[in-house]
């Protein structure tokens, strides 16, 4: 029976066949097939684990082959399959002198199962216990595409493995348990039933998605030092919303529009105005991810080893991720490619939000590298002659001060920055990047009377408006794609193609005249003109308006322009 494992590289990887051969000679273990450092060390861990589990280690010369031999194998997930391969090879060597008929009597086999392969993954402790591994979802997806149905995985990874449907998963805690399951699969006499995945009944593919918000954020997406309240009746940790943000109605309205249409946003203003506070709660406005996006995001988090350990029966992440990297993040940290082509922040934010606080403090090269993922929704990483493409469809939120000291243009404050320092500060955010930011919001210090006033925005009310607007977008694009016989996948207004923008952005006569005038006076680029139309379309969807009116296009134009106190080169 074939023993398979998996060598992960980036978002993809390759199935690896594990073979063991025992022959006469000094008791030496050789591993061939381009093993990495961790795989070479597996021979020592495997030898100690077998002996400490009470099993006899073969006193032969052992050759372990990992094929295909031209791909480098990395990771500790090869420990368990190598150990199983060595132990089964030892049993085959013992029975080599027994006649074929007698061997069949000792180990009765079902031909339908004997020809099948089993995927085994797991790291071994010296005691024989099995430790969890990274990237299991990608391994199972690759194995399923080759028709493999049996999987022996660490007990801690069992729930993660069950995200895939139509497979038999055996979660094991130690080497003895893994060996017993392997022999049962090989003989076809399964004493213990494997765990099967049963997919819940869902609506038809053509039905409208249910835009819902989970009661609780997944542990992997909780933000440090965030405001949590305790609901004594339900016993849940609830994140406080926008009700306690006062005096920033314009910013909250812009966030509502951005959430409804999937638009990128930049907020700029003096320190302490509430930029970070408001933008860090933006993910509360986003509904749960659809099943396809949730599967992709979960797979990325599995590769990065960021799936929560204390998870429910299914580890499929539902809430959109919210990533807030440090200003000192490197190119590899943001885009990815470190180590075994690991995912960066743009991929970890897939299906959710990437928030760059103090964006002008990031390296210029890092900021410019965001342009391609914003356009394509993916990022291709190359390393050691190989490449891998990660999904990277996210909403970009930026928060910046008007200058390095933060006081430029602020009433009653003195800016200590020289003109060339302000220009250098803002030139990190180049025109090509800023042109991809649909919404630009000035944030000024709130007035005292507004701080003490009642909250004007309710998180629940905003969510309902966003849900209605997204349903309108989905139904509209579904109708257009049905006529073109295309599959409806991405429906947000911000992701509309130029052709789709022309079809869905129907305006009244006066709105069309104002649009032409604003494009001419502001010298907007083609991308900027389309962004203006998309924002106004989102505003109309929030108000359930079929056509774009003058009020909609005026509000959209206000959200696209910079206020006057900023440097002239903007």
LINZI-V417894 format. One record per residue. N is the residue number from 0. RES is the residue in one small letter. SS is DSSP state (alpha for helix, beta for strand, coil for the rest). OMEGA is omega in whole degrees, 0 to 359 (999 if undefined). Layout:
BEGIN
N;RES;SS;OMEGA / N;RES;SS;OMEGA
END
This chain:
BEGIN
0;x;coil;183 / 1;x;coil;174 / 2;x;beta;182 / 3;x;beta;171 / 4;x;beta;186 / 5;x;beta;175 / 6;x;beta;184 / 7;x;beta;172 / 8;x;beta;182 / 9;x;coil;182 / 10;x;coil;180 / 11;x;beta;181 / 12;x;beta;183 / 13;x;beta;175 / 14;x;beta;183 / 15;x;beta;176 / 16;x;beta;182 / 17;x;beta;180 / 18;x;beta;178 / 19;x;beta;179 / 20;x;beta;179 / 21;x;beta;179 / 22;x;beta;182 / 23;x;coil;180 / 24;x;coil;178 / 25;x;coil;182 / 26;x;coil;181 / 27;x;coil;179 / 28;x;beta;177 / 29;x;beta;176 / 30;x;beta;180 / 31;x;beta;181 / 32;x;coil;180 / 33;x;coil;177 / 34;x;beta;174 / 35;x;coil;183 / 36;x;alpha;181 / 37;x;alpha;180 / 38;x;alpha;177 / 39;x;alpha;179 / 40;x;coil;182 / 41;x;alpha;182 / 42;x;alpha;179 / 43;x;alpha;178 / 44;x;alpha;182 / 45;x;alpha;180 / 46;x;alpha;181 / 47;x;alpha;181 / 48;x;alpha;180 / 49;x;alpha;181 / 50;x;alpha;181 / 51;x;alpha;175 / 52;x;coil;179 / 53;x;coil;179 / 54;x;coil;181 / 55;x;coil;177 / 56;x;coil;183 / 57;x;coil;179 / 58;x;coil;180 / 59;x;coil;170 / 60;x;beta;188 / 61;x;beta;175 / 62;x;beta;179 / 63;x;beta;182 / 64;x;beta;176 / 65;x;beta;183 / 66;x;beta;6 / 67;x;coil;189 / 68;x;coil;184 / 69;x;coil;179 / 70;x;coil;180 / 71;x;coil;181 / 72;x;beta;181 / 73;x;coil;173 / 74;x;coil;181 / 75;x;coil;182 / 76;x;coil;180 / 77;x;alpha;183 / 78;x;alpha;185 / 79;x;alpha;179 / 80;x;alpha;177 / 81;x;alpha;179 / 82;x;alpha;179 / 83;x;alpha;180 / 84;x;alpha;180 / 85;x;alpha;182 / 86;x;alpha;178 / 87;x;alpha;176 / 88;x;alpha;177 / 89;x;alpha;179 / 90;x;alpha;179 / 91;x;alpha;178 / 92;x;alpha;179 / 93;x;alpha;184 / 94;x;alpha;184 / 95;x;alpha;181 / 96;x;alpha;180 / 97;x;coil;180 / 98;x;coil;183 / 99;x;alpha;181 / 100;x;alpha;180 / 101;x;alpha;180 / 102;x;alpha;179 / 103;x;alpha;178 / 104;x;alpha;181 / 105;x;alpha;182 / 106;x;coil;179 / 107;x;coil;184 / 108;x;coil;173 / 109;x;coil;186 / 110;x;alpha;181 / 111;x;alpha;180 / 112;x;alpha;185 / 113;x;alpha;183 / 114;x;coil;183 / 115;x;coil;178 / 116;x;coil;177 / 117;x;beta;175 / 118;x;beta;181 / 119;x;beta;177 / 120;x;coil;178 / 121;x;coil;175 / 122;x;beta;182 / 123;x;beta;167 / 124;x;coil;180 / 125;x;coil;179 / 126;x;coil;182 / 127;x;coil;177 / 128;x;beta;184 / 129;x;beta;180 / 130;x;beta;180 / 131;x;coil;181 / 132;x;coil;178 / 133;x;coil;169 / 134;x;coil;184 / 135;x;alpha;182 / 136;x;alpha;177 / 137;x;alpha;179 / 138;x;alpha;182 / 139;x;alpha;178 / 140;x;alpha;179 / 141;x;alpha;180 / 142;x;alpha;179 / 143;x;alpha;179 / 144;x;alpha;177 / 145;x;coil;176 / 146;x;coil;180 / 147;x;coil;185 / 148;x;coil;185 / 149;x;beta;184 / 150;x;beta;173 / 151;x;beta;188 / 152;x;beta;174 / 153;x;beta;182 / 154;x;alpha;181 / 155;x;alpha;180 / 156;x;alpha;186 / 157;x;alpha;180 / 158;x;alpha;178 / 159;x;alpha;181 / 160;x;alpha;184 / 161;x;coil;175 / 162;x;coil;176 / 163;x;coil;181 / 164;x;coil;175 / 165;x;coil;181 / 166;x;coil;176 / 167;x;beta;186 / 168;x;beta;176 / 169;x;beta;176 / 170;x;beta;185 / 171;x;beta;180 / 172;x;coil;182 / 173;x;beta;184 / 174;x;alpha;181 / 175;x;alpha;180 / 176;x;alpha;179 / 177;x;alpha;180 / 178;x;alpha;179 / 179;x;alpha;179 / 180;x;alpha;181 / 181;x;alpha;180 / 182;x;alpha;178 / 183;x;alpha;178 / 184;x;alpha;182 / 185;x;alpha;182 / 186;x;alpha;182 / 187;x;coil;180 / 188;x;coil;183 / 189;x;coil;178 / 190;x;coil;179 / 191;x;coil;180 / 192;x;coil;176 / 193;x;coil;177 / 194;x;beta;180 / 195;x;beta;175 / 196;x;coil;175 / 197;x;coil;184 / 198;x;coil;179 / 199;x;coil;177 / 200;x;coil;180 / 201;x;coil;179 / 202;x;coil;179 / 203;x;coil;181 / 204;x;coil;181 / 205;x;coil;182 / 206;x;coil;180 / 207;x;coil;178 / 208;x;coil;178 / 209;x;coil;179 / 210;x;coil;183 / 211;x;coil;177 / 212;x;coil;179 / 213;x;coil;180 / 214;x;coil;186 / 215;x;coil;172 / 216;x;coil;172 / 217;x;coil;181 / 218;x;alpha;184 / 219;x;alpha;186 / 220;x;alpha;179 / 221;x;coil;184 / 222;x;coil;179 / 223;x;coil;176 / 224;x;coil;180 / 225;x;coil;182 / 226;x;coil;179 / 227;x;beta;175 / 228;x;beta;180 / 229;x;beta;176 / 230;x;beta;186 / 231;x;coil;181 / 232;x;coil;183 / 233;x;coil;181 / 234;x;coil;183 / 235;x;beta;172 / 236;x;beta;185 / 237;x;beta;178 / 238;x;beta;179 / 239;x;coil;185 / 240;x;coil;187 / 241;x;coil;183 / 242;x;coil;183 / 243;x;coil;174 / 244;x;coil;186 / 245;x;coil;173 / 246;x;coil;179 / 247;x;coil;183 / 248;x;alpha;180 / 249;x;alpha;179 / 250;x;alpha;181 / 251;x;alpha;176 / 252;x;alpha;178 / 253;x;alpha;177 / 254;x;alpha;177 / 255;x;alpha;179 / 256;x;alpha;179 / 257;x;alpha;179 / 258;x;alpha;181 / 259;x;alpha;185 / 260;x;alpha;180 / 261;x;coil;185 / 262;x;coil;171 / 263;x;coil;188 / 264;x;beta;172 / 265;x;beta;177 / 266;x;beta;183 / 267;x;beta;181 / 268;x;coil;182 / 269;x;coil;178 / 270;x;coil;174 / 271;x;coil;181 / 272;x;coil;180 / 273;x;coil;180 / 274;x;alpha;183 / 275;x;alpha;181 / 276;x;alpha;183 / 277;x;alpha;184 / 278;x;alpha;179 / 279;x;coil;176 / 280;x;coil;184 / 281;x;alpha;183 / 282;x;alpha;177 / 283;x;alpha;181 / 284;x;alpha;183 / 285;x;coil;177 / 286;x;coil;178 / 287;x;coil;179 / 288;x;coil;174 / 289;x;coil;189 / 290;x;alpha;182 / 291;x;alpha;179 / 292;x;alpha;179 / 293;x;alpha;179 / 294;x;alpha;179 / 295;x;alpha;180 / 296;x;alpha;179 / 297;x;alpha;178 / 298;x;alpha;179 / 299;x;alpha;180 / 300;x;alpha;176 / 301;x;alpha;179 / 302;x;alpha;181 / 303;x;alpha;182 / 304;x;coil;184 / 305;x;coil;176 / 306;x;coil;181 / 307;x;coil;180 / 308;x;coil;179 / 309;x;coil;185 / 310;x;coil;175 / 311;x;coil;184 / 312;x;coil;176 / 313;x;coil;182 / 314;x;coil;179 / 315;x;coil;181 / 316;x;coil;183 / 317;x;coil;184 / 318;x;coil;177 / 319;x;coil;179 / 320;x;coil;177 / 321;x;beta;183 / 322;x;beta;183 / 323;x;coil;184 / 324;x;coil;178 / 325;x;coil;179 / 326;x;coil;179 / 327;x;coil;183 / 328;x;coil;180 / 329;x;coil;177 / 330;x;alpha;179 / 331;x;alpha;180 / 332;x;alpha;182 / 333;x;alpha;184 / 334;x;alpha;182 / 335;x;beta;178 / 336;x;coil;180 / 337;x;alpha;177 / 338;x;alpha;178 / 339;x;alpha;180 / 340;x;alpha;183 / 341;x;coil;181 / 342;x;beta;176 / 343;x;coil;183 / 344;x;alpha;180 / 345;x;alpha;177 / 346;x;alpha;177 / 347;x;alpha;177 / 348;x;coil;182 / 349;x;coil;182 / 350;x;coil;183 / 351;x;coil;191 / 352;x;beta;169 / 353;x;beta;184 / 354;x;beta;176 / 355;x;beta;177 / 356;x;beta;188 / 357;x;coil;189 / 358;x;alpha;181 / 359;x;alpha;178 / 360;x;alpha;177 / 361;x;coil;177 / 362;x;coil;182 / 363;x;alpha;180 / 364;x;alpha;179 / 365;x;alpha;180 / 366;x;alpha;181 / 367;x;alpha;180 / 368;x;coil;179 / 369;x;alpha;187 / 370;x;alpha;181 / 371;x;alpha;177 / 372;x;alpha;179 / 373;x;alpha;181 / 374;x;alpha;190 / 375;x;alpha;184 / 376;x;coil;178 / 377;x;beta;179 / 378;x;beta;180 / 379;x;beta;182 / 380;x;beta;179 / 381;x;beta;180 / 382;x;beta;175 / 383;x;coil;176 / 384;x;coil;179 / 385;x;beta;180 / 386;x;beta;179 / 387;x;beta;182 / 388;x;beta;178 / 389;x;beta;168 / 390;x;beta;181 / 391;x;coil;178 / 392;x;coil;186 / 393;x;coil;171 / 394;x;beta;182 / 395;x;beta;175 / 396;x;beta;179 / 397;x;beta;173 / 398;x;beta;182 / 399;x;beta;171 / 400;x;coil;181 / 401;x;coil;180 / 402;x;coil;181 / 403;x;coil;180 / 404;x;coil;176 / 405;x;coil;187 / 406;x;coil;183 / 407;x;coil;178 / 408;x;coil;181 / 409;x;coil;181 / 410;x;coil;176 / 411;x;coil;179 / 412;x;coil;183 / 413;x;coil;177 / 414;x;coil;182 / 415;x;coil;183 / 416;x;coil;173 / 417;x;coil;182 / 418;x;alpha;183 / 419;x;alpha;177 / 420;x;alpha;178 / 421;x;alpha;180 / 422;x;alpha;178 / 423;x;alpha;181 / 424;x;alpha;184 / 425;x;alpha;182 / 426;x;alpha;171 / 427;x;coil;177 / 428;x;coil;186 / 429;x;coil;182 / 430;x;alpha;178 / 431;x;alpha;178 / 432;x;alpha;181 / 433;x;alpha;179 / 434;x;coil;178 / 435;x;coil;176 / 436;x;coil;187 / 437;x;coil;190 / 438;x;beta;178 / 439;x;beta;187 / 440;x;beta;172 / 441;x;beta;180 / 442;x;coil;181 / 443;x;coil;179 / 444;x;coil;180 / 445;x;coil;177 / 446;x;coil;183 / 447;x;alpha;181 / 448;x;alpha;179 / 449;x;alpha;179 / 450;x;alpha;182 / 451;x;coil;183 / 452;x;coil;178 / 453;x;coil;179 / 454;x;coil;181 / 455;x;coil;184 / 456;x;coil;176 / 457;x;coil;180 / 458;x;alpha;181 / 459;x;alpha;178 / 460;x;alpha;178 / 461;x;alpha;179 / 462;x;alpha;181 / 463;x;alpha;178 / 464;x;alpha;180 / 465;x;alpha;178 / 466;x;alpha;180 / 467;x;alpha;180 / 468;x;alpha;180 / 469;x;alpha;176 / 470;x;alpha;178 / 471;x;alpha;179 / 472;x;alpha;182 / 473;x;alpha;181 / 474;x;alpha;182 / 475;x;alpha;181 / 476;x;alpha;176 / 477;x;alpha;179 / 478;x;alpha;180 / 479;x;alpha;181 / 480;x;alpha;178 / 481;x;alpha;177 / 482;x;alpha;180 / 483;x;alpha;182 / 484;x;coil;177 / 485;x;coil;179 / 486;x;coil;182 / 487;x;coil;181 / 488;x;coil;181 / 489;x;coil;190 / 490;x;coil;186 / 491;x;coil;180 / 492;x;alpha;182 / 493;x;alpha;183 / 494;x;alpha;181 / 495;x;coil;175 / 496;x;coil;178 / 497;x;alpha;179 / 498;x;alpha;179 / 499;x;alpha;178 / 500;x;alpha;179 / 501;x;alpha;183 / 502;x;alpha;188 / 503;x;alpha;183 / 504;x;coil;178 / 505;x;coil;185 / 506;x;beta;172 / 507;x;coil;183 / 508;x;alpha;181 / 509;x;alpha;176 / 510;x;alpha;179 / 511;x;alpha;178 / 512;x;alpha;178 / 513;x;alpha;179 / 514;x;alpha;180 / 515;x;alpha;181 / 516;x;alpha;182 / 517;x;alpha;178 / 518;x;alpha;181 / 519;x;alpha;184 / 520;x;alpha;181 / 521;x;alpha;180 / 522;x;coil;182 / 523;x;coil;175 / 524;x;coil;177 / 525;x;alpha;178 / 526;x;alpha;179 / 527;x;alpha;178 / 528;x;alpha;178 / 529;x;alpha;178 / 530;x;alpha;178 / 531;x;alpha;178 / 532;x;alpha;182 / 533;x;alpha;178 / 534;x;alpha;180 / 535;x;alpha;177 / 536;x;alpha;178 / 537;x;alpha;179 / 538;x;alpha;177 / 539;x;alpha;179 / 540;x;alpha;178 / 541;x;alpha;179 / 542;x;coil;179 / 543;x;coil;179 / 544;x;coil;182 / 545;x;coil;181 / 546;x;coil;179 / 547;x;beta;181 / 548;x;coil;179 / 549;x;alpha;180 / 550;x;alpha;180 / 551;x;alpha;183 / 552;x;alpha;177 / 553;x;alpha;177 / 554;x;alpha;178 / 555;x;alpha;179 / 556;x;alpha;178 / 557;x;alpha;180 / 558;x;alpha;180 / 559;x;alpha;188 / 560;x;coil;176 / 561;x;coil;178 / 562;x;coil;193 / 563;x;coil;188 / 564;x;coil;179 / 565;x;coil;181 / 566;x;coil;185 / 567;x;coil;184 / 568;x;coil;175 / 569;x;coil;999
END
